[in-house]
Amino acid sequence: MKAKIIVQNLKCNGCANTIRKKIAHADVSDININIEESTITFQYSNDNTIVSVEEMLLKAGYPKEGDANATTTKVKSFVSCAIGKTTL
């Protein structure tokens, strides 16, 4: 099955790099991140996987569209972005 999640705070390749590394630990494949559209698509086989990925994204500072985006979440995304840039 294929999922598409629209996230907040996705700004650059550093963010995308961090997101890719975070969700690679879930049971997903064919991860595609579109920075311009703030979307993440991936293949999965277990229905619980989407919830797990959304939780991982929120912890990294990238809540799905429509979820609360508090200042602390935005700060997490900046930190995640900076870390992602160092490992490009």
PDB file of N, CA, C and O in Angstrom:
ATOM      1  N   MET A   1       0.831  -1.164   0.000  1.00  0.00           N
ATOM      2  CA  MET A   1       0.000   0.000   0.000  1.00  0.00           C
ATOM      3  C   MET A   1       0.886   1.241   0.000  1.00  0.00           C
ATOM      4  O   MET A   1       2.041   1.205   0.423  1.00  0.00           O
ATOM      5  N   LYS A   2       0.314   2.331  -0.484  1.00  0.00           N
ATOM      6  CA  LYS A   2       1.077   3.569  -0.574  1.00  0.00           C
ATOM      7  C   LYS A   2       0.414   4.634   0.295  1.00  0.00           C
ATOM      8  O   LYS A   2      -0.809   4.775   0.297  1.00  0.00           O
ATOM      9  N   ALA A   3       1.235   5.381   1.030  1.00  0.00           N
ATOM     10  CA  ALA A   3       0.747   6.466   1.880  1.00  0.00           C
ATOM     11  C   ALA A   3       1.362   7.775   1.439  1.00  0.00           C
ATOM     12  O   ALA A   3       2.475   7.818   0.916  1.00  0.00           O
ATOM     13  N   LYS A   4       0.610   8.845   1.663  1.00  0.00           N
ATOM     14  CA  LYS A   4       1.096  10.199   1.400  1.00  0.00           C
ATOM     15  C   LYS A   4       0.713  11.046   2.606  1.00  0.00           C
ATOM     16  O   LYS A   4      -0.459  11.136   2.972  1.00  0.00           O
ATOM     17  N   ILE A   5       1.716  11.664   3.216  1.00  0.00           N
ATOM     18  CA  ILE A   5       1.493  12.509   4.377  1.00  0.00           C
ATOM     19  C   ILE A   5       2.000  13.911   4.051  1.00  0.00           C
ATOM     20  O   ILE A   5       3.129  14.081   3.588  1.00  0.00           O
ATOM     21  N   ILE A   6       1.165  14.899   4.293  1.00  0.00           N
ATOM     22  CA  ILE A   6       1.573  16.296   4.147  1.00  0.00           C
ATOM     23  C   ILE A   6       2.001  16.766   5.530  1.00  0.00           C
ATOM     24  O   ILE A   6       1.253  16.640   6.499  1.00  0.00           O
ATOM     25  N   VAL A   7       3.213  17.311   5.611  1.00  0.00           N
ATOM     26  CA  VAL A   7       3.759  17.712   6.907  1.00  0.00           C
ATOM     27  C   VAL A   7       4.031  19.212   6.955  1.00  0.00           C
ATOM     28  O   VAL A   7       4.090  19.883   5.925  1.00  0.00           O
ATOM     29  N   GLN A   8       4.192  19.708   8.149  1.00  0.00           N
ATOM     30  CA  GLN A   8       4.547  21.102   8.384  1.00  0.00           C
ATOM     31  C   GLN A   8       6.048  21.195   8.673  1.00  0.00           C
ATOM     32  O   GLN A   8       6.669  20.213   9.080  1.00  0.00           O
ATOM     33  N   ASN A   9       6.612  22.352   8.464  1.00  0.00           N
ATOM     34  CA  ASN A   9       8.003  22.677   8.813  1.00  0.00           C
ATOM     35  C   ASN A   9       9.051  22.048   7.894  1.00  0.00           C
ATOM     36  O   ASN A   9      10.242  22.131   8.197  1.00  0.00           O
ATOM     37  N   LEU A  10       8.660  21.435   6.803  1.00  0.00           N
ATOM     38  CA  LEU A  10       9.614  20.847   5.857  1.00  0.00           C
ATOM     39  C   LEU A  10      10.150  21.969   4.974  1.00  0.00           C
ATOM     40  O   LEU A  10       9.410  22.546   4.178  1.00  0.00           O
ATOM     41  N   LYS A  11      11.443  22.278   5.118  1.00  0.00           N
ATOM     42  CA  LYS A  11      12.003  23.454   4.469  1.00  0.00           C
ATOM     43  C   LYS A  11      13.107  23.177   3.451  1.00  0.00           C
ATOM     44  O   LYS A  11      13.264  23.926   2.486  1.00  0.00           O
ATOM     45  N   CYS A  12      13.870  22.109   3.660  1.00  0.00           N
ATOM     46  CA  CYS A  12      15.064  21.946   2.829  1.00  0.00           C
ATOM     47  C   CYS A  12      15.519  20.483   2.788  1.00  0.00           C
ATOM     48  O   CYS A  12      14.875  19.598   3.352  1.00  0.00           O
ATOM     49  N   ASN A  13      16.630  20.258   2.114  1.00  0.00           N
ATOM     50  CA  ASN A  13      17.184  18.909   2.020  1.00  0.00           C
ATOM     51  C   ASN A  13      17.663  18.380   3.373  1.00  0.00           C
ATOM     52  O   ASN A  13      17.665  17.170   3.602  1.00  0.00           O
ATOM     53  N   GLY A  14      18.068  19.280   4.265  1.00  0.00           N
ATOM     54  CA  GLY A  14      18.451  18.847   5.618  1.00  0.00           C
ATOM     55  C   GLY A  14      17.262  18.224   6.333  1.00  0.00           C
ATOM     56  O   GLY A  14      17.378  17.181   6.977  1.00  0.00           O
ATOM     57  N   CYS A  15      16.109  18.889   6.207  1.00  0.00           N
ATOM     58  CA  CYS A  15      14.872  18.343   6.791  1.00  0.00           C
ATOM     59  C   CYS A  15      14.547  16.991   6.159  1.00  0.00           C
ATOM     60  O   CYS A  15      14.245  16.023   6.855  1.00  0.00           O
ATOM     61  N   ALA A  16      14.613  16.943   4.839  1.00  0.00           N
ATOM     62  CA  ALA A  16      14.282  15.708   4.123  1.00  0.00           C
ATOM     63  C   ALA A  16      15.220  14.572   4.527  1.00  0.00           C
ATOM     64  O   ALA A  16      14.782  13.433   4.690  1.00  0.00           O
ATOM     65  N   ASN A  17      16.492  14.876   4.686  1.00  0.00           N
ATOM     66  CA  ASN A  17      17.468  13.870   5.092  1.00  0.00           C
ATOM     67  C   ASN A  17      17.132  13.301   6.473  1.00  0.00           C
ATOM     68  O   ASN A  17      17.181  12.089   6.684  1.00  0.00           O
ATOM     69  N   THR A  18      16.793  14.188   7.408  1.00  0.00           N
ATOM     70  CA  THR A  18      16.413  13.751   8.749  1.00  0.00           C
ATOM     71  C   THR A  18      15.152  12.899   8.704  1.00  0.00           C
ATOM     72  O   THR A  18      15.093  11.843   9.333  1.00  0.00           O
ATOM     73  N   ILE A  19      14.148  13.351   7.967  1.00  0.00           N
ATOM     74  CA  ILE A  19      12.890  12.607   7.867  1.00  0.00           C
ATOM     75  C   ILE A  19      13.140  11.221   7.288  1.00  0.00           C
ATOM     76  O   ILE A  19      12.634  10.226   7.808  1.00  0.00           O
ATOM     77  N   ARG A  20      13.912  11.155   6.221  1.00  0.00           N
ATOM     78  CA  ARG A  20      14.203   9.866   5.580  1.00  0.00           C
ATOM     79  C   ARG A  20      14.854   8.900   6.573  1.00  0.00           C
ATOM     80  O   ARG A  20      14.484   7.728   6.646  1.00  0.00           O
ATOM     81  N   LYS A  21      15.818   9.403   7.329  1.00  0.00           N
ATOM     82  CA  LYS A  21      16.503   8.549   8.311  1.00  0.00           C
ATOM     83  C   LYS A  21      15.565   8.107   9.422  1.00  0.00           C
ATOM     84  O   LYS A  21      15.614   6.956   9.858  1.00  0.00           O
ATOM     85  N   LYS A  22      14.707   9.019   9.886  1.00  0.00           N
ATOM     86  CA  LYS A  22      13.780   8.691  10.984  1.00  0.00           C
ATOM     87  C   LYS A  22      12.786   7.616  10.565  1.00  0.00           C
ATOM     88  O   LYS A  22      12.593   6.636  11.285  1.00  0.00           O
ATOM     89  N   ILE A  23      12.154   7.789   9.408  1.00  0.00           N
ATOM     90  CA  ILE A  23      11.093   6.843   9.047  1.00  0.00           C
ATOM     91  C   ILE A  23      11.634   5.561   8.418  1.00  0.00           C
ATOM     92  O   ILE A  23      10.891   4.593   8.257  1.00  0.00           O
ATOM     93  N   ALA A  24      12.903   5.542   8.066  1.00  0.00           N
ATOM     94  CA  ALA A  24      13.500   4.313   7.535  1.00  0.00           C
ATOM     95  C   ALA A  24      13.486   3.206   8.580  1.00  0.00           C
ATOM     96  O   ALA A  24      13.575   2.027   8.238  1.00  0.00           O
ATOM     97  N   HIS A  25      13.373   3.584   9.858  1.00  0.00           N
ATOM     98  CA  HIS A  25      13.323   2.592  10.932  1.00  0.00           C
ATOM     99  C   HIS A  25      11.950   1.954  11.045  1.00  0.00           C
ATOM    100  O   HIS A  25      11.794   0.934  11.716  1.00  0.00           O
ATOM    101  N   ALA A  26      10.957   2.540  10.399  1.00  0.00           N
ATOM    102  CA  ALA A  26       9.617   1.947  10.363  1.00  0.00           C
ATOM    103  C   ALA A  26       9.603   0.930   9.214  1.00  0.00           C
ATOM    104  O   ALA A  26      10.566   0.826   8.455  1.00  0.00           O
ATOM    105  N   ASP A  27       8.536   0.207   9.103  1.00  0.00           N
ATOM    106  CA  ASP A  27       8.405  -0.809   8.060  1.00  0.00           C
ATOM    107  C   ASP A  27       7.916  -0.155   6.768  1.00  0.00           C
ATOM    108  O   ASP A  27       6.788  -0.387   6.334  1.00  0.00           O
ATOM    109  N   VAL A  28       8.791   0.680   6.148  1.00  0.00           N
ATOM    110  CA  VAL A  28       8.427   1.394   4.928  1.00  0.00           C
ATOM    111  C   VAL A  28       9.495   1.190   3.857  1.00  0.00           C
ATOM    112  O   VAL A  28      10.625   0.798   4.147  1.00  0.00           O
ATOM    113  N   SER A  29       9.110   1.465   2.620  1.00  0.00           N
ATOM    114  CA  SER A  29      10.058   1.408   1.505  1.00  0.00           C
ATOM    115  C   SER A  29       9.671   2.486   0.497  1.00  0.00           C
ATOM    116  O   SER A  29       8.627   3.124   0.634  1.00  0.00           O
ATOM    117  N   ASP A  30      10.497   2.685  -0.497  1.00  0.00           N
ATOM    118  CA  ASP A  30      10.250   3.661  -1.557  1.00  0.00           C
ATOM    119  C   ASP A  30       9.866   5.034  -1.000  1.00  0.00           C
ATOM    120  O   ASP A  30       8.853   5.610  -1.396  1.00  0.00           O
ATOM    121  N   ILE A  31      10.677   5.549  -0.085  1.00  0.00           N
ATOM    122  CA  ILE A  31      10.416   6.841   0.530  1.00  0.00           C
ATOM    123  C   ILE A  31      10.721   7.952  -0.479  1.00  0.00           C
ATOM    124  O   ILE A  31      11.799   7.990  -1.073  1.00  0.00           O
ATOM    125  N   ASN A  32       9.759   8.847  -0.658  1.00  0.00           N
ATOM    126  CA  ASN A  32       9.945   9.995  -1.545  1.00  0.00           C
ATOM    127  C   ASN A  32       9.500  11.240  -0.790  1.00  0.00           C
ATOM    128  O   ASN A  32       8.397  11.280  -0.246  1.00  0.00           O
ATOM    129  N   ILE A  33      10.357  12.256  -0.757  1.00  0.00           N
ATOM    130  CA  ILE A  33      10.051  13.487  -0.043  1.00  0.00           C
ATOM    131  C   ILE A  33      10.079  14.639  -1.039  1.00  0.00           C
ATOM    132  O   ILE A  33      11.082  14.874  -1.713  1.00  0.00           O
ATOM    133  N   ASN A  34       8.960  15.351  -1.118  1.00  0.00           N
ATOM    134  CA  ASN A  34       8.841  16.499  -2.006  1.00  0.00           C
ATOM    135  C   ASN A  34       8.827  17.758  -1.144  1.00  0.00           C
ATOM    136  O   ASN A  34       7.832  18.050  -0.480  1.00  0.00           O
ATOM    137  N   ILE A  35       9.911  18.488  -1.156  1.00  0.00           N
ATOM    138  CA  ILE A  35      10.067  19.668  -0.308  1.00  0.00           C
ATOM    139  C   ILE A  35       9.074  20.761  -0.707  1.00  0.00           C
ATOM    140  O   ILE A  35       8.463  21.383   0.163  1.00  0.00           O
ATOM    141  N   GLU A  36       8.907  21.000  -1.996  1.00  0.00           N
ATOM    142  CA  GLU A  36       8.021  22.066  -2.462  1.00  0.00           C
ATOM    143  C   GLU A  36       6.572  21.834  -2.028  1.00  0.00           C
ATOM    144  O   GLU A  36       5.864  22.789  -1.709  1.00  0.00           O
ATOM    145  N   GLU A  37       6.130  20.583  -2.015  1.00  0.00           N
ATOM    146  CA  GLU A  37       4.750  20.258  -1.648  1.00  0.00           C
ATOM    147  C   GLU A  37       4.616  19.836  -0.186  1.00  0.00           C
ATOM    148  O   GLU A  37       3.507  19.611   0.298  1.00  0.00           O
ATOM    149  N   SER A  38       5.740  19.730   0.512  1.00  0.00           N
ATOM    150  CA  SER A  38       5.769  19.275   1.916  1.00  0.00           C
ATOM    151  C   SER A  38       5.117  17.901   2.077  1.00  0.00           C
ATOM    152  O   SER A  38       4.388  17.657   3.038  1.00  0.00           O
ATOM    153  N   THR A  39       5.390  17.013   1.127  1.00  0.00           N
ATOM    154  CA  THR A  39       4.791  15.685   1.179  1.00  0.00           C
ATOM    155  C   THR A  39       5.839  14.590   1.339  1.00  0.00           C
ATOM    156  O   THR A  39       6.979  14.705   0.888  1.00  0.00           O
ATOM    157  N   ILE A  40       5.406  13.539   1.993  1.00  0.00           N
ATOM    158  CA  ILE A  40       6.219  12.337   2.150  1.00  0.00           C
ATOM    159  C   ILE A  40       5.355  11.177   1.672  1.00  0.00           C
ATOM    160  O   ILE A  40       4.241  10.980   2.158  1.00  0.00           O
ATOM    161  N   THR A  41       5.873  10.414   0.724  1.00  0.00           N
ATOM    162  CA  THR A  41       5.163   9.224   0.267  1.00  0.00           C
ATOM    163  C   THR A  41       6.047   8.007   0.515  1.00  0.00           C
ATOM    164  O   THR A  41       7.275   8.090   0.481  1.00  0.00           O
ATOM    165  N   PHE A  42       5.401   6.896   0.762  1.00  0.00           N
ATOM    166  CA  PHE A  42       6.135   5.654   1.006  1.00  0.00           C
ATOM    167  C   PHE A  42       5.203   4.464   0.846  1.00  0.00           C
ATOM    168  O   PHE A  42       3.979   4.593   0.878  1.00  0.00           O
ATOM    169  N   GLN A  43       5.818   3.308   0.673  1.00  0.00           N
ATOM    170  CA  GLN A  43       5.091   2.045   0.610  1.00  0.00           C
ATOM    171  C   GLN A  43       5.119   1.411   1.990  1.00  0.00           C
ATOM    172  O   GLN A  43       6.109   1.526   2.712  1.00  0.00           O
ATOM    173  N   TYR A  44       4.037   0.745   2.354  1.00  0.00           N
ATOM    174  CA  TYR A  44       3.973   0.065   3.650  1.00  0.00           C
ATOM    175  C   TYR A  44       3.077  -1.162   3.528  1.00  0.00           C
ATOM    176  O   TYR A  44       2.304  -1.277   2.578  1.00  0.00           O
ATOM    177  N   SER A  45       3.179  -2.070   4.481  1.00  0.00           N
ATOM    178  CA  SER A  45       2.362  -3.283   4.434  1.00  0.00           C
ATOM    179  C   SER A  45       1.474  -3.460   5.659  1.00  0.00           C
ATOM    180  O   SER A  45       0.538  -4.259   5.627  1.00  0.00           O
ATOM    181  N   ASN A  46       1.748  -2.732   6.733  1.00  0.00           N
ATOM    182  CA  ASN A  46       0.995  -2.867   7.980  1.00  0.00           C
ATOM    183  C   ASN A  46       0.239  -1.572   8.255  1.00  0.00           C
ATOM    184  O   ASN A  46       0.830  -0.494   8.207  1.00  0.00           O
ATOM    185  N   ASP A  47      -1.058  -1.660   8.542  1.00  0.00           N
ATOM    186  CA  ASP A  47      -1.865  -0.465   8.783  1.00  0.00           C
ATOM    187  C   ASP A  47      -1.358   0.381   9.942  1.00  0.00           C
ATOM    188  O   ASP A  47      -1.555   1.596   9.937  1.00  0.00           O
ATOM    189  N   ASN A  48      -0.719  -0.215  10.924  1.00  0.00           N
ATOM    190  CA  ASN A  48      -0.194   0.530  12.070  1.00  0.00           C
ATOM    191  C   ASN A  48       1.029   1.366  11.709  1.00  0.00           C
ATOM    192  O   ASN A  48       1.429   2.246  12.471  1.00  0.00           O
ATOM    193  N   THR A  49       1.611   1.098  10.567  1.00  0.00           N
ATOM    194  CA  THR A  49       2.823   1.797  10.148  1.00  0.00           C
ATOM    195  C   THR A  49       2.590   3.296   9.991  1.00  0.00           C
ATOM    196  O   THR A  49       3.443   4.092  10.382  1.00  0.00           O
ATOM    197  N   ILE A  50       1.469   3.690   9.435  1.00  0.00           N
ATOM    198  CA  ILE A  50       1.204   5.115   9.215  1.00  0.00           C
ATOM    199  C   ILE A  50       1.188   5.864  10.546  1.00  0.00           C
ATOM    200  O   ILE A  50       1.771   6.942  10.658  1.00  0.00           O
ATOM    201  N   VAL A  51       0.530   5.303  11.542  1.00  0.00           N
ATOM    202  CA  VAL A  51       0.486   5.943  12.863  1.00  0.00           C
ATOM    203  C   VAL A  51       1.894   6.058  13.434  1.00  0.00           C
ATOM    204  O   VAL A  51       2.251   7.090  14.002  1.00  0.00           O
ATOM    205  N   SER A  52       2.689   5.013  13.290  1.00  0.00           N
ATOM    206  CA  SER A  52       4.069   5.039  13.779  1.00  0.00           C
ATOM    207  C   SER A  52       4.892   6.117  13.078  1.00  0.00           C
ATOM    208  O   SER A  52       5.646   6.845  13.724  1.00  0.00           O
ATOM    209  N   VAL A  53       4.747   6.217  11.769  1.00  0.00           N
ATOM    210  CA  VAL A  53       5.483   7.225  11.003  1.00  0.00           C
ATOM    211  C   VAL A  53       5.055   8.627  11.428  1.00  0.00           C
ATOM    212  O   VAL A  53       5.902   9.503  11.606  1.00  0.00           O
ATOM    213  N   GLU A  54       3.751   8.849  11.593  1.00  0.00           N
ATOM    214  CA  GLU A  54       3.270  10.164  12.020  1.00  0.00           C
ATOM    215  C   GLU A  54       3.823  10.533  13.394  1.00  0.00           C
ATOM    216  O   GLU A  54       4.156  11.695  13.627  1.00  0.00           O
ATOM    217  N   GLU A  55       3.927   9.574  14.300  1.00  0.00           N
ATOM    218  CA  GLU A  55       4.506   9.825  15.626  1.00  0.00           C
ATOM    219  C   GLU A  55       5.993  10.158  15.515  1.00  0.00           C
ATOM    220  O   GLU A  55       6.474  11.066  16.194  1.00  0.00           O
ATOM    221  N   MET A  56       6.721   9.436  14.669  1.00  0.00           N
ATOM    222  CA  MET A  56       8.139   9.711  14.462  1.00  0.00           C
ATOM    223  C   MET A  56       8.336  11.121  13.905  1.00  0.00           C
ATOM    224  O   MET A  56       9.229  11.852  14.335  1.00  0.00           O
ATOM    225  N   LEU A  57       7.495  11.486  12.949  1.00  0.00           N
ATOM    226  CA  LEU A  57       7.587  12.819  12.343  1.00  0.00           C
ATOM    227  C   LEU A  57       7.311  13.914  13.370  1.00  0.00           C
ATOM    228  O   LEU A  57       8.017  14.921  13.417  1.00  0.00           O
ATOM    229  N   LEU A  58       6.290  13.714  14.186  1.00  0.00           N
ATOM    230  CA  LEU A  58       5.962  14.706  15.212  1.00  0.00           C
ATOM    231  C   LEU A  58       7.113  14.879  16.198  1.00  0.00           C
ATOM    232  O   LEU A  58       7.456  16.005  16.555  1.00  0.00           O
ATOM    233  N   LYS A  59       7.710  13.779  16.637  1.00  0.00           N
ATOM    234  CA  LYS A  59       8.835  13.848  17.573  1.00  0.00           C
ATOM    235  C   LYS A  59      10.031  14.582  16.971  1.00  0.00           C
ATOM    236  O   LYS A  59      10.810  15.206  17.691  1.00  0.00           O
ATOM    237  N   ALA A  60      10.173  14.504  15.646  1.00  0.00           N
ATOM    238  CA  ALA A  60      11.286  15.178  14.974  1.00  0.00           C
ATOM    239  C   ALA A  60      10.962  16.636  14.634  1.00  0.00           C
ATOM    240  O   ALA A  60      11.834  17.375  14.176  1.00  0.00           O
ATOM    241  N   GLY A  61       9.689  17.056  14.860  1.00  0.00           N
ATOM    242  CA  GLY A  61       9.310  18.438  14.592  1.00  0.00           C
ATOM    243  C   GLY A  61       8.557  18.647  13.299  1.00  0.00           C
ATOM    244  O   GLY A  61       8.456  19.775  12.818  1.00  0.00           O
ATOM    245  N   TYR A  62       8.024  17.573  12.725  1.00  0.00           N
ATOM    246  CA  TYR A  62       7.314  17.662  11.455  1.00  0.00           C
ATOM    247  C   TYR A  62       5.903  17.070  11.593  1.00  0.00           C
ATOM    248  O   TYR A  62       5.636  15.974  11.101  1.00  0.00           O
ATOM    249  N   PRO A  63       4.999  17.806  12.268  1.00  0.00           N
ATOM    250  CA  PRO A  63       3.638  17.283  12.433  1.00  0.00           C
ATOM    251  C   PRO A  63       2.906  17.251  11.100  1.00  0.00           C
ATOM    252  O   PRO A  63       3.202  18.036  10.199  1.00  0.00           O
ATOM    253  N   LYS A  64       1.946  16.336  10.980  1.00  0.00           N
ATOM    254  CA  LYS A  64       1.169  16.286   9.741  1.00  0.00           C
ATOM    255  C   LYS A  64       0.290  17.524   9.644  1.00  0.00           C
ATOM    256  O   LYS A  64      -0.038  18.153  10.650  1.00  0.00           O
ATOM    257  N   GLU A  65      -0.077  17.855   8.433  1.00  0.00           N
ATOM    258  CA  GLU A  65      -0.913  19.023   8.196  1.00  0.00           C
ATOM    259  C   GLU A  65      -2.206  18.904   8.997  1.00  0.00           C
ATOM    260  O   GLU A  65      -2.835  17.846   9.022  1.00  0.00           O
ATOM    261  N   GLY A  66      -2.594  19.987   9.645  1.00  0.00           N
ATOM    262  CA  GLY A  66      -3.807  19.995  10.438  1.00  0.00           C
ATOM    263  C   GLY A  66      -3.573  19.760  11.916  1.00  0.00           C
ATOM    264  O   GLY A  66      -4.428  20.090  12.738  1.00  0.00           O
ATOM    265  N   ASP A  67      -2.408  19.186  12.272  1.00  0.00           N
ATOM    266  CA  ASP A  67      -2.071  18.994  13.681  1.00  0.00           C
ATOM    267  C   ASP A  67      -1.485  20.286  14.250  1.00  0.00           C
ATOM    268  O   ASP A  67      -1.029  21.158  13.510  1.00  0.00           O
ATOM    269  N   ALA A  68      -1.507  20.390  15.564  1.00  0.00           N
ATOM    270  CA  ALA A  68      -0.929  21.560  16.230  1.00  0.00           C
ATOM    271  C   ALA A  68       0.552  21.677  15.874  1.00  0.00           C
ATOM    272  O   ALA A  68       1.264  20.680  15.758  1.00  0.00           O
ATOM    273  N   ASN A  69       0.992  22.917  15.706  1.00  0.00           N
ATOM    274  CA  ASN A  69       2.388  23.184  15.365  1.00  0.00           C
ATOM    275  C   ASN A  69       2.917  24.240  16.332  1.00  0.00           C
ATOM    276  O   ASN A  69       3.152  25.390  15.960  1.00  0.00           O
ATOM    277  N   ALA A  70       3.094  23.823  17.562  1.00  0.00           N
ATOM    278  CA  ALA A  70       3.532  24.722  18.631  1.00  0.00           C
ATOM    279  C   ALA A  70       4.956  25.202  18.386  1.00  0.00           C
ATOM    280  O   ALA A  70       5.685  24.637  17.571  1.00  0.00           O
ATOM    281  N   THR A  71       5.330  26.231  19.089  1.00  0.00           N
ATOM    282  CA  THR A  71       6.683  26.780  18.981  1.00  0.00           C
ATOM    283  C   THR A  71       7.734  25.719  19.280  1.00  0.00           C
ATOM    284  O   THR A  71       8.769  25.665  18.616  1.00  0.00           O
ATOM    285  N   THR A  72       7.475  24.877  20.277  1.00  0.00           N
ATOM    286  CA  THR A  72       8.444  23.825  20.601  1.00  0.00           C
ATOM    287  C   THR A  72       8.608  22.844  19.446  1.00  0.00           C
ATOM    288  O   THR A  72       9.707  22.340  19.212  1.00  0.00           O
ATOM    289  N   THR A  73       7.525  22.570  18.722  1.00  0.00           N
ATOM    290  CA  THR A  73       7.610  21.679  17.566  1.00  0.00           C
ATOM    291  C   THR A  73       8.431  22.322  16.461  1.00  0.00           C
ATOM    292  O   THR A  73       9.229  21.654  15.804  1.00  0.00           O
ATOM    293  N   LYS A  74       8.236  23.613  16.256  1.00  0.00           N
ATOM    294  CA  LYS A  74       9.012  24.328  15.237  1.00  0.00           C
ATOM    295  C   LYS A  74      10.496  24.328  15.585  1.00  0.00           C
ATOM    296  O   LYS A  74      11.344  24.175  14.706  1.00  0.00           O
ATOM    297  N   VAL A  75      10.806  24.499  16.861  1.00  0.00           N
ATOM    298  CA  VAL A  75      12.202  24.462  17.305  1.00  0.00           C
ATOM    299  C   VAL A  75      12.794  23.079  17.039  1.00  0.00           C
ATOM    300  O   VAL A  75      13.932  22.970  16.581  1.00  0.00           O
ATOM    301  N   LYS A  76      12.030  22.024  17.322  1.00  0.00           N
ATOM    302  CA  LYS A  76      12.508  20.659  17.047  1.00  0.00           C
ATOM    303  C   LYS A  76      12.833  20.496  15.568  1.00  0.00           C
ATOM    304  O   LYS A  76      13.827  19.862  15.214  1.00  0.00           O
ATOM    305  N   SER A  77      11.989  21.071  14.699  1.00  0.00           N
ATOM    306  CA  SER A  77      12.238  20.932  13.262  1.00  0.00           C
ATOM    307  C   SER A  77      13.524  21.650  12.860  1.00  0.00           C
ATOM    308  O   SER A  77      14.264  21.153  12.010  1.00  0.00           O
ATOM    309  N   PHE A  78      13.801  22.813  13.458  1.00  0.00           N
ATOM    310  CA  PHE A  78      15.052  23.525  13.147  1.00  0.00           C
ATOM    311  C   PHE A  78      16.263  22.706  13.574  1.00  0.00           C
ATOM    312  O   PHE A  78      17.260  22.645  12.855  1.00  0.00           O
ATOM    313  N   VAL A  79      16.179  22.081  14.737  1.00  0.00           N
ATOM    314  CA  VAL A  79      17.273  21.230  15.218  1.00  0.00           C
ATOM    315  C   VAL A  79      17.426  20.022  14.296  1.00  0.00           C
ATOM    316  O   VAL A  79      18.540  19.672  13.906  1.00  0.00           O
ATOM    317  N   SER A  80      16.303  19.385  13.946  1.00  0.00           N
ATOM    318  CA  SER A  80      16.350  18.232  13.042  1.00  0.00           C
ATOM    319  C   SER A  80      16.925  18.615  11.691  1.00  0.00           C
ATOM    320  O   SER A  80      17.684  17.856  11.088  1.00  0.00           O
ATOM    321  N   CYS A  81      16.561  19.793  11.225  1.00  0.00           N
ATOM    322  CA  CYS A  81      17.079  20.296   9.953  1.00  0.00           C
ATOM    323  C   CYS A  81      18.589  20.461  10.013  1.00  0.00           C
ATOM    324  O   CYS A  81      19.306  20.033   9.108  1.00  0.00           O
ATOM    325  N   ALA A  82      19.069  21.084  11.083  1.00  0.00           N
ATOM    326  CA  ALA A  82      20.513  21.308  11.242  1.00  0.00           C
ATOM    327  C   ALA A  82      21.265  19.987  11.289  1.00  0.00           C
ATOM    328  O   ALA A  82      22.331  19.852  10.688  1.00  0.00           O
ATOM    329  N   ILE A  83      20.715  19.022  11.996  1.00  0.00           N
ATOM    330  CA  ILE A  83      21.354  17.697  12.069  1.00  0.00           C
ATOM    331  C   ILE A  83      21.357  17.046  10.698  1.00  0.00           C
ATOM    332  O   ILE A  83      22.354  16.450  10.289  1.00  0.00           O
ATOM    333  N   GLY A  84      20.242  17.158   9.989  1.00  0.00           N
ATOM    334  CA  GLY A  84      20.156  16.583   8.644  1.00  0.00           C
ATOM    335  C   GLY A  84      21.149  17.200   7.677  1.00  0.00           C
ATOM    336  O   GLY A  84      21.663  16.512   6.796  1.00  0.00           O
ATOM    337  N   LYS A  85      21.423  18.476   7.828  1.00  0.00           N
ATOM    338  CA  LYS A  85      22.391  19.142   6.954  1.00  0.00           C
ATOM    339  C   LYS A  85      23.814  18.665   7.200  1.00  0.00           C
ATOM    340  O   LYS A  85      24.633  18.636   6.281  1.00  0.00           O
ATOM    341  N   THR A  86      24.107  18.293   8.435  1.00  0.00           N
ATOM    342  CA  THR A  86      25.465  17.848   8.748  1.00  0.00           C
ATOM    343  C   THR A  86      25.756  16.448   8.224  1.00  0.00           C
ATOM    344  O   THR A  86      26.916  16.046   8.135  1.00  0.00           O
ATOM    345  N   THR A  87      24.706  15.704   7.876  1.00  0.00           N
ATOM    346  CA  THR A  87      24.906  14.338   7.400  1.00  0.00           C
ATOM    347  C   THR A  87      24.580  14.169   5.934  1.00  0.00           C
ATOM    348  O   THR A  87      24.428  13.042   5.462  1.00  0.00           O
ATOM    349  N   LEU A  88      24.465  15.286   5.189  1.00  0.00           N
ATOM    350  CA  LEU A  88      24.201  15.194   3.757  1.00  0.00           C
ATOM    351  C   LEU A  88      25.387  14.663   3.009  1.00  0.00           C
ATOM    352  O   LEU A  88      25.333  14.522   1.787  1.00  0.00           O
TER     353      LEU A  88
END
